[in-house]
């Protein structure tokens, strides 16, 4: 018996093999903040957030996730010359991300999807006010 994969099954297989996400037990993860973020850490964070938003360009503050474990990304609204929104109200909800620490590793979680990315160049510590189980 020969098993043939159609194009959609092949793509799904490739995506499953190349996913940057890692499995992380939610009960063991603690809210965290970045410690001493480097240019490499900020570039990795920007790349991961952009990937989570399907390649949309993102611009993050230099101190993103350095003081708080939550990152909220809103869409930049197009405006006319007078500064008024081109489309009226923006109906897209902001995307929420959460930085957590588990086993001395930093993970970024996209709240709406539950996807998790390990930030390999980052170091993190428990967020202020979080329980240090």
N, C-alpha and C positions, 0 to 999 in steps of 0.2 A: 504494500500500500504506500503510495506516494502522497505526502502532504504538501500542498501548494498554498503559499500565503498570497493573498491578494494585496494590492498596493496599500489599502487601508490597514490591513493587519501588519504589514511590514513596517509602516510608519509608526503604528502604535508600539510595536516591539522595540524599534529604535528609540522612541521617546522614553519608554520605560527603562531602557538600559542607560540612557544618558541623563536622566533626571538628576539635578543637583541637590535634590531634597534628601534629607536623612530622617530616619525614624527616630523619634524621641519620646520617651514616656512623659506625658503631660504632667502626671502627678509628681515627677521628680524635678521638673524644670522650675527655676526660680526667676522672677523678674530681675533684670540686670541692666547695667549701664556700661558703656565703653570706657575703658581706662587707657589713657594716653593714646588716643586714636592717631594713626599716622596717615600720610597721604595715601599709602597703599590700602589702609583700612577704609578710608573714605571712598576711594575708587571702587573697592569691592562692594561696599554698601550701596553705592549708586548703581552699580551694575546689577546687583541682585534685585533692588527695588524696580529698576527699569524692566528687568526680565519678568518680574511678577506682574507688571502692568503692560505686558505684551509688547515690550520694546519702546514704550513711550519715553521720551527724554525726561529726565528728572534733574532738579537742582536742589541739593540739600545744604542746609546750614553747616558751617564748619564744626559746630558742636552738636550735631544731630546725635541723639542717643547717649550723649555724654552726661546729661543731668537727669534724664527721665527714661524709663524703659519703653515708652510709647512714642511711635512716630506716625503722624497723620499727614497723608499726602492728598492735597486737593488739586483738581485740574485748574490750570491757568485759563481764565475766561478771556476769549477774544473780545476786543473793544474797538470802537470806532475812534475817529480823531478827537471827539469830544469826551472820550473816556467812558462812554455808555456801552453796556454789554451788547454785542451784536445779536445774540440769540435770546435776549430777555433774561429770564432766570436760568441759572445752571442747575439742572436736575440730577446730575451725577453725584452720588454720595462720595465723600472723601474715603480713601482707603486707609485702614488702620493696620499698623504693623507693631509687633511687640518683640523686644529683645529679651531673651532668657538665657540663663547659664545652666549647664548640666555637665557634670564631670569635667569641670575646668574648660569647657568649650562654650562658645557663643553661638546662639542660633537666632535667626530672625524668622518670625512667624507672621504670615499674612492672615489676619483675623477672618476675612470673608471666605477664604478657601481652606484654611488650616494647613496650607503648605509651609514647609520649614526648610530653611537654608542654613547650612553651617557657614559661619564667617571665619574662614581659615586664617586670615591675617589679623583678626581682632583678638584683643584680650578684654575680659569683662569682669565685673565684680557685682555682688548683689546690689540691687537698687536701694537707695535710701528709703527707709521705712518698710522694706520687705522683710518677711520672716526668713531667717537664715537656718532653716530646717536642720 
